[in-house]
Amino acid sequence: MSISIDYGIMEKADNVYIIPSSFGWSDLGTWNSAYENMEKDYLGNAVAGNNVIVFDANRNMVHAPKDKLVVLQGLEDFIVVETNDVLLICQREKEQEIKEYVAEVKRNKGDKFL
């Protein structure tokens, strides 16, 4: 069960102080927000991985294990995430549906891939 920090800790603490401030905020809990905050190549691809080669692909978010060779061609506005045992390829505009995909994986494959 997950509990937010404000409920789990902050509401019970009696020694908390605040300092008014103003700074930018970005919820890095999504692939699109990670994309927005990452450095991009001249085609708008945000790549996390040492061995990713991109041909004729634009505005993609790519995350791959550092030693995995990934060759990406022809995709536009996709999320491509590779882990040791899972590959996710999803249109960036459908990112909110990833939670549904995770639930479906859990129903069909258990927790092994989560």
Phi and psi in radians as a Rosetta constraint file:
Dihedral C 1 N 2 CA 2 C 2 CIRCULARHARMONIC -1.817 0.35
Dihedral N 2 CA 2 C 2 N 3 CIRCULARHARMONIC 2.409 0.35
Dihedral C 2 N 3 CA 3 C 3 CIRCULARHARMONIC -2.195 0.35
Dihedral N 3 CA 3 C 3 N 4 CIRCULARHARMONIC 2.337 0.35
Dihedral C 3 N 4 CA 4 C 4 CIRCULARHARMONIC -1.191 0.35
Dihedral N 4 CA 4 C 4 N 5 CIRCULARHARMONIC 2.676 0.35
Dihedral C 4 N 5 CA 5 C 5 CIRCULARHARMONIC -1.111 0.35
Dihedral N 5 CA 5 C 5 N 6 CIRCULARHARMONIC -0.605 0.35
Dihedral C 5 N 6 CA 6 C 6 CIRCULARHARMONIC -1.161 0.35
Dihedral N 6 CA 6 C 6 N 7 CIRCULARHARMONIC -0.620 0.35
Dihedral C 6 N 7 CA 7 C 7 CIRCULARHARMONIC -1.427 0.35
Dihedral N 7 CA 7 C 7 N 8 CIRCULARHARMONIC -0.810 0.35
Dihedral C 7 N 8 CA 8 C 8 CIRCULARHARMONIC -1.234 0.35
Dihedral N 8 CA 8 C 8 N 9 CIRCULARHARMONIC -0.570 0.35
Dihedral C 8 N 9 CA 9 C 9 CIRCULARHARMONIC -2.141 0.35
Dihedral N 9 CA 9 C 9 N 10 CIRCULARHARMONIC -0.951 0.35
Dihedral C 9 N 10 CA 10 C 10 CIRCULARHARMONIC -1.104 0.35
Dihedral N 10 CA 10 C 10 N 11 CIRCULARHARMONIC -0.678 0.35
Dihedral C 10 N 11 CA 11 C 11 CIRCULARHARMONIC -1.201 0.35
Dihedral N 11 CA 11 C 11 N 12 CIRCULARHARMONIC -0.364 0.35
Dihedral C 11 N 12 CA 12 C 12 CIRCULARHARMONIC -1.690 0.35
Dihedral N 12 CA 12 C 12 N 13 CIRCULARHARMONIC -0.246 0.35
Dihedral C 12 N 13 CA 13 C 13 CIRCULARHARMONIC -1.456 0.35
Dihedral N 13 CA 13 C 13 N 14 CIRCULARHARMONIC 2.456 0.35
Dihedral C 13 N 14 CA 14 C 14 CIRCULARHARMONIC -1.985 0.35
Dihedral N 14 CA 14 C 14 N 15 CIRCULARHARMONIC 0.138 0.35
Dihedral C 14 N 15 CA 15 C 15 CIRCULARHARMONIC -2.169 0.35
Dihedral N 15 CA 15 C 15 N 16 CIRCULARHARMONIC 0.704 0.35
Dihedral C 15 N 16 CA 16 C 16 CIRCULARHARMONIC -1.852 0.35
Dihedral N 16 CA 16 C 16 N 17 CIRCULARHARMONIC 2.352 0.35
Dihedral C 16 N 17 CA 17 C 17 CIRCULARHARMONIC -2.190 0.35
Dihedral N 17 CA 17 C 17 N 18 CIRCULARHARMONIC 2.701 0.35
Dihedral C 17 N 18 CA 18 C 18 CIRCULARHARMONIC -2.170 0.35
Dihedral N 18 CA 18 C 18 N 19 CIRCULARHARMONIC 2.697 0.35
Dihedral C 18 N 19 CA 19 C 19 CIRCULARHARMONIC -2.185 0.35
Dihedral N 19 CA 19 C 19 N 20 CIRCULARHARMONIC 2.078 0.35
Dihedral C 19 N 20 CA 20 C 20 CIRCULARHARMONIC -1.038 0.35
Dihedral N 20 CA 20 C 20 N 21 CIRCULARHARMONIC 2.368 0.35
Dihedral C 20 N 21 CA 21 C 21 CIRCULARHARMONIC -2.709 0.35
Dihedral N 21 CA 21 C 21 N 22 CIRCULARHARMONIC 2.912 0.35
Dihedral C 21 N 22 CA 22 C 22 CIRCULARHARMONIC -2.336 0.35
Dihedral N 22 CA 22 C 22 N 23 CIRCULARHARMONIC 2.122 0.35
Dihedral C 22 N 23 CA 23 C 23 CIRCULARHARMONIC -2.677 0.35
Dihedral N 23 CA 23 C 23 N 24 CIRCULARHARMONIC 2.798 0.35
Dihedral C 23 N 24 CA 24 C 24 CIRCULARHARMONIC -1.183 0.35
Dihedral N 24 CA 24 C 24 N 25 CIRCULARHARMONIC 2.759 0.35
Dihedral C 24 N 25 CA 25 C 25 CIRCULARHARMONIC -2.374 0.35
Dihedral N 25 CA 25 C 25 N 26 CIRCULARHARMONIC 2.392 0.35
Dihedral C 25 N 26 CA 26 C 26 CIRCULARHARMONIC -2.515 0.35
Dihedral N 26 CA 26 C 26 N 27 CIRCULARHARMONIC 2.215 0.35
Dihedral C 26 N 27 CA 27 C 27 CIRCULARHARMONIC -1.372 0.35
Dihedral N 27 CA 27 C 27 N 28 CIRCULARHARMONIC 1.794 0.35
Dihedral C 27 N 28 CA 28 C 28 CIRCULARHARMONIC -1.428 0.35
Dihedral N 28 CA 28 C 28 N 29 CIRCULARHARMONIC 0.328 0.35
Dihedral C 28 N 29 CA 29 C 29 CIRCULARHARMONIC -1.461 0.35
Dihedral N 29 CA 29 C 29 N 30 CIRCULARHARMONIC 0.107 0.35
Dihedral C 29 N 30 CA 30 C 30 CIRCULARHARMONIC -2.237 0.35
Dihedral N 30 CA 30 C 30 N 31 CIRCULARHARMONIC 2.735 0.35
Dihedral C 30 N 31 CA 31 C 31 CIRCULARHARMONIC -1.193 0.35
Dihedral N 31 CA 31 C 31 N 32 CIRCULARHARMONIC -0.626 0.35
Dihedral C 31 N 32 CA 32 C 32 CIRCULARHARMONIC -1.153 0.35
Dihedral N 32 CA 32 C 32 N 33 CIRCULARHARMONIC -0.662 0.35
Dihedral C 32 N 33 CA 33 C 33 CIRCULARHARMONIC -1.218 0.35
Dihedral N 33 CA 33 C 33 N 34 CIRCULARHARMONIC -0.608 0.35
Dihedral C 33 N 34 CA 34 C 34 CIRCULARHARMONIC -1.096 0.35
Dihedral N 34 CA 34 C 34 N 35 CIRCULARHARMONIC -0.764 0.35
Dihedral C 34 N 35 CA 35 C 35 CIRCULARHARMONIC -0.983 0.35
Dihedral N 35 CA 35 C 35 N 36 CIRCULARHARMONIC -0.819 0.35
Dihedral C 35 N 36 CA 36 C 36 CIRCULARHARMONIC -1.090 0.35
Dihedral N 36 CA 36 C 36 N 37 CIRCULARHARMONIC -0.502 0.35
Dihedral C 36 N 37 CA 37 C 37 CIRCULARHARMONIC -1.734 0.35
Dihedral N 37 CA 37 C 37 N 38 CIRCULARHARMONIC 0.016 0.35
Dihedral C 37 N 38 CA 38 C 38 CIRCULARHARMONIC -1.719 0.35
Dihedral N 38 CA 38 C 38 N 39 CIRCULARHARMONIC 2.724 0.35
Dihedral C 38 N 39 CA 39 C 39 CIRCULARHARMONIC -1.194 0.35
Dihedral N 39 CA 39 C 39 N 40 CIRCULARHARMONIC 2.487 0.35
Dihedral C 39 N 40 CA 40 C 40 CIRCULARHARMONIC -2.126 0.35
Dihedral N 40 CA 40 C 40 N 41 CIRCULARHARMONIC 2.683 0.35
Dihedral C 40 N 41 CA 41 C 41 CIRCULARHARMONIC -1.385 0.35
Dihedral N 41 CA 41 C 41 N 42 CIRCULARHARMONIC -3.100 0.35
Dihedral C 41 N 42 CA 42 C 42 CIRCULARHARMONIC -1.174 0.35
Dihedral N 42 CA 42 C 42 N 43 CIRCULARHARMONIC -0.229 0.35
Dihedral C 42 N 43 CA 43 C 43 CIRCULARHARMONIC -1.740 0.35
Dihedral N 43 CA 43 C 43 N 44 CIRCULARHARMONIC 0.088 0.35
Dihedral C 43 N 44 CA 44 C 44 CIRCULARHARMONIC 1.450 0.35
Dihedral N 44 CA 44 C 44 N 45 CIRCULARHARMONIC 0.280 0.35
Dihedral C 44 N 45 CA 45 C 45 CIRCULARHARMONIC -1.530 0.35
Dihedral N 45 CA 45 C 45 N 46 CIRCULARHARMONIC 2.253 0.35
Dihedral C 45 N 46 CA 46 C 46 CIRCULARHARMONIC -1.738 0.35
Dihedral N 46 CA 46 C 46 N 47 CIRCULARHARMONIC 2.049 0.35
Dihedral C 46 N 47 CA 47 C 47 CIRCULARHARMONIC -2.132 0.35
Dihedral N 47 CA 47 C 47 N 48 CIRCULARHARMONIC 2.200 0.35
Dihedral C 47 N 48 CA 48 C 48 CIRCULARHARMONIC -2.033 0.35
Dihedral N 48 CA 48 C 48 N 49 CIRCULARHARMONIC 1.824 0.35
Dihedral C 48 N 49 CA 49 C 49 CIRCULARHARMONIC 2.727 0.35
Dihedral N 49 CA 49 C 49 N 50 CIRCULARHARMONIC 2.481 0.35
Dihedral C 49 N 50 CA 50 C 50 CIRCULARHARMONIC -1.396 0.35
Dihedral N 50 CA 50 C 50 N 51 CIRCULARHARMONIC -0.376 0.35
Dihedral C 50 N 51 CA 51 C 51 CIRCULARHARMONIC -2.201 0.35
Dihedral N 51 CA 51 C 51 N 52 CIRCULARHARMONIC 0.831 0.35
Dihedral C 51 N 52 CA 52 C 52 CIRCULARHARMONIC -1.829 0.35
Dihedral N 52 CA 52 C 52 N 53 CIRCULARHARMONIC 2.196 0.35
Dihedral C 52 N 53 CA 53 C 53 CIRCULARHARMONIC -2.033 0.35
Dihedral N 53 CA 53 C 53 N 54 CIRCULARHARMONIC 2.245 0.35
Dihedral C 53 N 54 CA 54 C 54 CIRCULARHARMONIC -2.048 0.35
Dihedral N 54 CA 54 C 54 N 55 CIRCULARHARMONIC 2.253 0.35
Dihedral C 54 N 55 CA 55 C 55 CIRCULARHARMONIC -2.151 0.35
Dihedral N 55 CA 55 C 55 N 56 CIRCULARHARMONIC 2.205 0.35
Dihedral C 55 N 56 CA 56 C 56 CIRCULARHARMONIC 0.831 0.35
Dihedral N 56 CA 56 C 56 N 57 CIRCULARHARMONIC 0.830 0.35
Dihedral C 56 N 57 CA 57 C 57 CIRCULARHARMONIC -2.322 0.35
Dihedral N 57 CA 57 C 57 N 58 CIRCULARHARMONIC 2.442 0.35
Dihedral C 57 N 58 CA 58 C 58 CIRCULARHARMONIC -2.286 0.35
Dihedral N 58 CA 58 C 58 N 59 CIRCULARHARMONIC 2.447 0.35
Dihedral C 58 N 59 CA 59 C 59 CIRCULARHARMONIC 0.960 0.35
Dihedral N 59 CA 59 C 59 N 60 CIRCULARHARMONIC 0.774 0.35
Dihedral C 59 N 60 CA 60 C 60 CIRCULARHARMONIC -1.820 0.35
Dihedral N 60 CA 60 C 60 N 61 CIRCULARHARMONIC 2.655 0.35
Dihedral C 60 N 61 CA 61 C 61 CIRCULARHARMONIC -1.866 0.35
Dihedral N 61 CA 61 C 61 N 62 CIRCULARHARMONIC 2.015 0.35
Dihedral C 61 N 62 CA 62 C 62 CIRCULARHARMONIC -2.127 0.35
Dihedral N 62 CA 62 C 62 N 63 CIRCULARHARMONIC 2.219 0.35
Dihedral C 62 N 63 CA 63 C 63 CIRCULARHARMONIC -2.294 0.35
Dihedral N 63 CA 63 C 63 N 64 CIRCULARHARMONIC 2.112 0.35
Dihedral C 63 N 64 CA 64 C 64 CIRCULARHARMONIC -2.435 0.35
Dihedral N 64 CA 64 C 64 N 65 CIRCULARHARMONIC 2.646 0.35
Dihedral C 64 N 65 CA 65 C 65 CIRCULARHARMONIC -0.937 0.35
Dihedral N 65 CA 65 C 65 N 66 CIRCULARHARMONIC 2.555 0.35
Dihedral C 65 N 66 CA 66 C 66 CIRCULARHARMONIC -1.020 0.35
Dihedral N 66 CA 66 C 66 N 67 CIRCULARHARMONIC -0.530 0.35
Dihedral C 66 N 67 CA 67 C 67 CIRCULARHARMONIC -1.777 0.35
Dihedral N 67 CA 67 C 67 N 68 CIRCULARHARMONIC 0.018 0.35
Dihedral C 67 N 68 CA 68 C 68 CIRCULARHARMONIC -1.447 0.35
Dihedral N 68 CA 68 C 68 N 69 CIRCULARHARMONIC 2.232 0.35
Dihedral C 68 N 69 CA 69 C 69 CIRCULARHARMONIC -1.409 0.35
Dihedral N 69 CA 69 C 69 N 70 CIRCULARHARMONIC 2.160 0.35
Dihedral C 69 N 70 CA 70 C 70 CIRCULARHARMONIC -2.172 0.35
Dihedral N 70 CA 70 C 70 N 71 CIRCULARHARMONIC 2.203 0.35
Dihedral C 70 N 71 CA 71 C 71 CIRCULARHARMONIC -1.986 0.35
Dihedral N 71 CA 71 C 71 N 72 CIRCULARHARMONIC 2.113 0.35
Dihedral C 71 N 72 CA 72 C 72 CIRCULARHARMONIC -2.055 0.35
Dihedral N 72 CA 72 C 72 N 73 CIRCULARHARMONIC 2.197 0.35
Dihedral C 72 N 73 CA 73 C 73 CIRCULARHARMONIC -2.388 0.35
Dihedral N 73 CA 73 C 73 N 74 CIRCULARHARMONIC 2.316 0.35
Dihedral C 73 N 74 CA 74 C 74 CIRCULARHARMONIC 1.383 0.35
Dihedral N 74 CA 74 C 74 N 75 CIRCULARHARMONIC 0.018 0.35
Dihedral C 74 N 75 CA 75 C 75 CIRCULARHARMONIC -1.519 0.35
Dihedral N 75 CA 75 C 75 N 76 CIRCULARHARMONIC 2.580 0.35
Dihedral C 75 N 76 CA 76 C 76 CIRCULARHARMONIC -2.364 0.35
Dihedral N 76 CA 76 C 76 N 77 CIRCULARHARMONIC 2.178 0.35
Dihedral C 76 N 77 CA 77 C 77 CIRCULARHARMONIC 1.070 0.35
Dihedral N 77 CA 77 C 77 N 78 CIRCULARHARMONIC 0.885 0.35
Dihedral C 77 N 78 CA 78 C 78 CIRCULARHARMONIC -2.067 0.35
Dihedral N 78 CA 78 C 78 N 79 CIRCULARHARMONIC 2.756 0.35
Dihedral C 78 N 79 CA 79 C 79 CIRCULARHARMONIC -1.850 0.35
Dihedral N 79 CA 79 C 79 N 80 CIRCULARHARMONIC 2.175 0.35
Dihedral C 79 N 80 CA 80 C 80 CIRCULARHARMONIC -2.194 0.35
Dihedral N 80 CA 80 C 80 N 81 CIRCULARHARMONIC 1.958 0.35
Dihedral C 80 N 81 CA 81 C 81 CIRCULARHARMONIC -2.191 0.35
Dihedral N 81 CA 81 C 81 N 82 CIRCULARHARMONIC 2.153 0.35
Dihedral C 81 N 82 CA 82 C 82 CIRCULARHARMONIC -2.059 0.35
Dihedral N 82 CA 82 C 82 N 83 CIRCULARHARMONIC 2.266 0.35
Dihedral C 82 N 83 CA 83 C 83 CIRCULARHARMONIC -2.063 0.35
Dihedral N 83 CA 83 C 83 N 84 CIRCULARHARMONIC -3.001 0.35
Dihedral C 83 N 84 CA 84 C 84 CIRCULARHARMONIC -1.094 0.35
Dihedral N 84 CA 84 C 84 N 85 CIRCULARHARMONIC -0.573 0.35
Dihedral C 84 N 85 CA 85 C 85 CIRCULARHARMONIC -2.253 0.35
Dihedral N 85 CA 85 C 85 N 86 CIRCULARHARMONIC 0.124 0.35
Dihedral C 85 N 86 CA 86 C 86 CIRCULARHARMONIC -2.431 0.35
Dihedral N 86 CA 86 C 86 N 87 CIRCULARHARMONIC 2.449 0.35
Dihedral C 86 N 87 CA 87 C 87 CIRCULARHARMONIC -2.162 0.35
Dihedral N 87 CA 87 C 87 N 88 CIRCULARHARMONIC 2.159 0.35
Dihedral C 87 N 88 CA 88 C 88 CIRCULARHARMONIC -2.025 0.35
Dihedral N 88 CA 88 C 88 N 89 CIRCULARHARMONIC 2.230 0.35
Dihedral C 88 N 89 CA 89 C 89 CIRCULARHARMONIC -2.251 0.35
Dihedral N 89 CA 89 C 89 N 90 CIRCULARHARMONIC 2.067 0.35
Dihedral C 89 N 90 CA 90 C 90 CIRCULARHARMONIC -2.548 0.35
Dihedral N 90 CA 90 C 90 N 91 CIRCULARHARMONIC 2.448 0.35
Dihedral C 90 N 91 CA 91 C 91 CIRCULARHARMONIC -1.094 0.35
Dihedral N 91 CA 91 C 91 N 92 CIRCULARHARMONIC 2.373 0.35
Dihedral C 91 N 92 CA 92 C 92 CIRCULARHARMONIC -1.029 0.35
Dihedral N 92 CA 92 C 92 N 93 CIRCULARHARMONIC -0.619 0.35
Dihedral C 92 N 93 CA 93 C 93 CIRCULARHARMONIC -1.210 0.35
Dihedral N 93 CA 93 C 93 N 94 CIRCULARHARMONIC -0.279 0.35
Dihedral C 93 N 94 CA 94 C 94 CIRCULARHARMONIC -1.817 0.35
Dihedral N 94 CA 94 C 94 N 95 CIRCULARHARMONIC 0.293 0.35
Dihedral C 94 N 95 CA 95 C 95 CIRCULARHARMONIC -0.963 0.35
Dihedral N 95 CA 95 C 95 N 96 CIRCULARHARMONIC -0.611 0.35
Dihedral C 95 N 96 CA 96 C 96 CIRCULARHARMONIC -1.117 0.35
Dihedral N 96 CA 96 C 96 N 97 CIRCULARHARMONIC -0.309 0.35
Dihedral C 96 N 97 CA 97 C 97 CIRCULARHARMONIC -1.422 0.35
Dihedral N 97 CA 97 C 97 N 98 CIRCULARHARMONIC -0.157 0.35
Dihedral C 97 N 98 CA 98 C 98 CIRCULARHARMONIC -1.019 0.35
Dihedral N 98 CA 98 C 98 N 99 CIRCULARHARMONIC -0.628 0.35
Dihedral C 98 N 99 CA 99 C 99 CIRCULARHARMONIC -1.036 0.35
Dihedral N 99 CA 99 C 99 N 100 CIRCULARHARMONIC -0.670 0.35
Dihedral C 99 N 100 CA 100 C 100 CIRCULARHARMONIC -1.154 0.35
Dihedral N 100 CA 100 C 100 N 101 CIRCULARHARMONIC -0.692 0.35
Dihedral C 100 N 101 CA 101 C 101 CIRCULARHARMONIC -1.117 0.35
Dihedral N 101 CA 101 C 101 N 102 CIRCULARHARMONIC -0.715 0.35
Dihedral C 101 N 102 CA 102 C 102 CIRCULARHARMONIC -1.094 0.35
Dihedral N 102 CA 102 C 102 N 103 CIRCULARHARMONIC -0.750 0.35
Dihedral C 102 N 103 CA 103 C 103 CIRCULARHARMONIC -1.090 0.35
Dihedral N 103 CA 103 C 103 N 104 CIRCULARHARMONIC -0.693 0.35
Dihedral C 103 N 104 CA 104 C 104 CIRCULARHARMONIC -1.159 0.35
Dihedral N 104 CA 104 C 104 N 105 CIRCULARHARMONIC -0.715 0.35
Dihedral C 104 N 105 CA 105 C 105 CIRCULARHARMONIC -1.062 0.35
Dihedral N 105 CA 105 C 105 N 106 CIRCULARHARMONIC -0.769 0.35
Dihedral C 105 N 106 CA 106 C 106 CIRCULARHARMONIC -1.083 0.35
Dihedral N 106 CA 106 C 106 N 107 CIRCULARHARMONIC -0.733 0.35
Dihedral C 106 N 107 CA 107 C 107 CIRCULARHARMONIC -1.106 0.35
Dihedral N 107 CA 107 C 107 N 108 CIRCULARHARMONIC -0.690 0.35
Dihedral C 107 N 108 CA 108 C 108 CIRCULARHARMONIC -1.630 0.35
Dihedral N 108 CA 108 C 108 N 109 CIRCULARHARMONIC -0.484 0.35
Dihedral C 108 N 109 CA 109 C 109 CIRCULARHARMONIC -2.165 0.35
Dihedral N 109 CA 109 C 109 N 110 CIRCULARHARMONIC 0.001 0.35
Dihedral C 109 N 110 CA 110 C 110 CIRCULARHARMONIC 1.317 0.35
Dihedral N 110 CA 110 C 110 N 111 CIRCULARHARMONIC -2.744 0.35
Dihedral C 110 N 111 CA 111 C 111 CIRCULARHARMONIC -1.584 0.35
Dihedral N 111 CA 111 C 111 N 112 CIRCULARHARMONIC 0.005 0.35
Dihedral C 111 N 112 CA 112 C 112 CIRCULARHARMONIC -0.969 0.35
Dihedral N 112 CA 112 C 112 N 113 CIRCULARHARMONIC -0.669 0.35
Dihedral C 112 N 113 CA 113 C 113 CIRCULARHARMONIC -1.768 0.35
Dihedral N 113 CA 113 C 113 N 114 CIRCULARHARMONIC 0.072 0.35
